[in-house]
Amino acid sequence: MQVTDCTVKNTSSGASDPEALFRTLQAAKTEIDTLRQQLCQARQQLDWFKRQLFGRKSEKRIIDNPHQLDLGELLGDTPVPAEPEPEEITYRRRKRTKQRSEDDVTDSGLRFGPEVPVEVIELSAPQLEGPAAEQYEVIDYKISHRLAQLPGSYVVMEYRRPILKHKPSARLMEVPAPSAVFEGSLADVSLLAGLLVDKFCYHLPLYRQHQRLKDAGITLSRSTLTNYVQRSIELLQPIYDAQWQHILQSRVLAMDETPIKAGRKKKGQMKASWYWPIYGENDEICFTWSDSRGSAHIEQQLEGFSGVLLSDGYAAYPASLTDPLVPAFLGAGTWPR
């Protein structure tokens, strides 16, 4: 027996070795299966190329050389699939009306509270002007609202203080100016509060606020704005201290440390420091700061606290507690103080 091109041919009239014949047939079967798989893959690739070239969604190809042989001519005529007939689908839908809130002041759903300033614009009726104006009278008004936006606006408050003269003594006197937040400063309390709110609540840097002031026609140096912010923060220190002391009165505290960059270590590199937020049971939080991650800061901030401290598994927390009844440190947990 002899195998050539996956075809078994008889080359001798006598009997051959059965084991050799079996091995030959197995090899032929394996080769046939491999060829079938390759043929199947080739057909799939060919069908994919046909769809890319002649499919309904394929892009039109621009043939630069009209004498170039097209691949479609080699593959033969490919039948174009018939366009599906359009099918008309009808359905019924229940009409839904949008539920309006009691706070809605217009049909379009505009809502605003009494703290929002309203600018009233009177619209004139052309019928009330001219020789026939006497034939019309206003019996009511219909009100509609539009939400508008004004650019960041500033105002200069001018205090006109009268100067008085005492007639019998001919002595002059004047009404004193309102006291300023900072002595000798031109900043009103509303400007100082606005700088802090825009910077720390809305993340608007001082240089952008400086640009906004400049666009509004107000000339102030950026160093002046920085000075205003620093001095205003110092005024908030008593409020911070009062909230911090109130947090320490909680029975349970939560504390953690978060790395930040603050201060310049060297040119092009900032120092590593940490925020230590302390969260009380009355939903109050204070962000304490330290340039180290040691237990000394914890002891300083929790001085006078008697309760349970919640934190993660950082070893500085149990190390800062002096209670001999503190259990062995087993990762995150609670420690009495």
Helices and strands as residue ranges (DSSP letters): E 2-4, E 7-9, H 18-54, H 71-75, G 126-128, G 133-135, E 163-166, E 171-174, H 189-196, I 197-201, H 206-215, H 222-235, H 237-247, E 252-255, E 258-266, E 269-279, E 285-290, H 295-301, E 308-311, H 316-319, E 333-336
